[in-house]
Amino acid sequence: MLYLFLTFVVLLLMVTGTRGFTLLFGLGINIISIVALLILIADGFNVLITTGIISMIILIVAIYMNVDNANTANTAFKTSLIIMVVILLITIPLEYWASAQGMAAENQDELEGFSLAAGLSYPQLAISIIVINSLGVISETSVAITSGLNEIVENKPTLTPSEIFDDGFSVGNKILNTQTNTLLFNFFASTFPLFFLIHTLNYKFGDIINDKLVVAEILTTLICTIGVILTVPITSYLIYRKAGKKNSK
């Protein structure tokens, strides 16, 4: 593990130069933030409030430490915050309705001998997992769309706000294909062992789509995908609105 980490650091510095130190510093802050989130939740702090605060810290580090253009960073941060709120509004009722939180029957061997009185709200914990899981792909998508759209606006200052909005969708559509495939591949990669177990136990289709672990993974993937898709119109609208204000002045 140590050799692999050193290889990662060397390759990062070779490709990015001195900027690699900034990337490593930001990565370290985000790792510490995730560990702090786990500790605070385990110590009894409110799961949703703590997740919201840590999520803002992660977004600030992920965006402002990796984007040089202040306008791009500000727009990407606003987009990510809006989508994070939307994801919360979608996830909170959905998690309570689906009842996919907590452990499933497949976990009984690992849980044998342990007390299940953890003192945590598993629905809130499931919401926290989905929000944290979505932050990376949402911030990446918003930065990519904002960077591309700002470059178009800088090279063509005569564009009207409506043309900027259309260009935002054009840029976003190209990025969406890659990001949705990434989420899909992550879903299958994380559920491969589970599907092998399901196949071995000869689960019926109805059992599979009602299995708690499968439903939890599907919900996470679908909600993250919705967040990525919403990045396109929200980012386009923010830049469209900014261009409209500039033209009016």
Phi, psi and omega in degrees: 000318180296317180295322179294320178295317178297322176298317178300315181295315181298313180296321179298316180291326178294323183278316188260349182072217182294337178296339179299330178294322176295318179296318178295320179297316177296320178297320178296319179297318180293323177296315178298322179296317179295317179297318178298321177300314180298317182293315182296318178296317180295332180275002173101006177290153180302127188294313185291317179295315179297319178297319179298316180294312181295324179297320178296320178297316180298317180295318179300314180293314184294328184265305188287336179272352182242355182239124182279325182283122184294321180297317178297315181296317181296315180295317180296322180292317178299316179300314182296321179296315180299315182292325177298319177295318179298317179298320177297316181296328178281318190285320186303304178291328184293319181293318179292326180286319184283335182053042181263006183279165176084200184264154179252178181297332180292345181267004189295327179294319180291330184271350183298126180094353179257150175279135180269001180277071185281345181074023181241154172271108182294325174300316178294324178294321177296321177297317179300319180298316181295317181297312180296322181295332184272344189298317184297309184290327180289313179297321179296315180294316181295321178295317181297314181292317181296317180298312180296319182288321177296324178294321177297317181294321180292323181280336179231075183294347181274001181297141175278160179305322180293323177293323177297319179297318178294319178295327178298318177292325179295316178293317183296322181298325179290325181281326183301321182301315180293315184291319179294323175296321178299314179296321180295316179295322177298321179298311181292323180296321182282340183253003178307308180301321180295318180292326175296319177295316179298318179295320181294323182274002177057048177294143171279164183300320178297324177293324183293311184286350176252003178289135186298317182293319179294315181298319180298317179293320179295317179299315179301313181296315182294318181293319176297321179294319176300318178299317179296317180296320180292341179300324184296302182293325182292314178297316179298319181294319181297316179289323176300317180293319178296318178295323178296318178295320180294319179293323180293328178288000000 
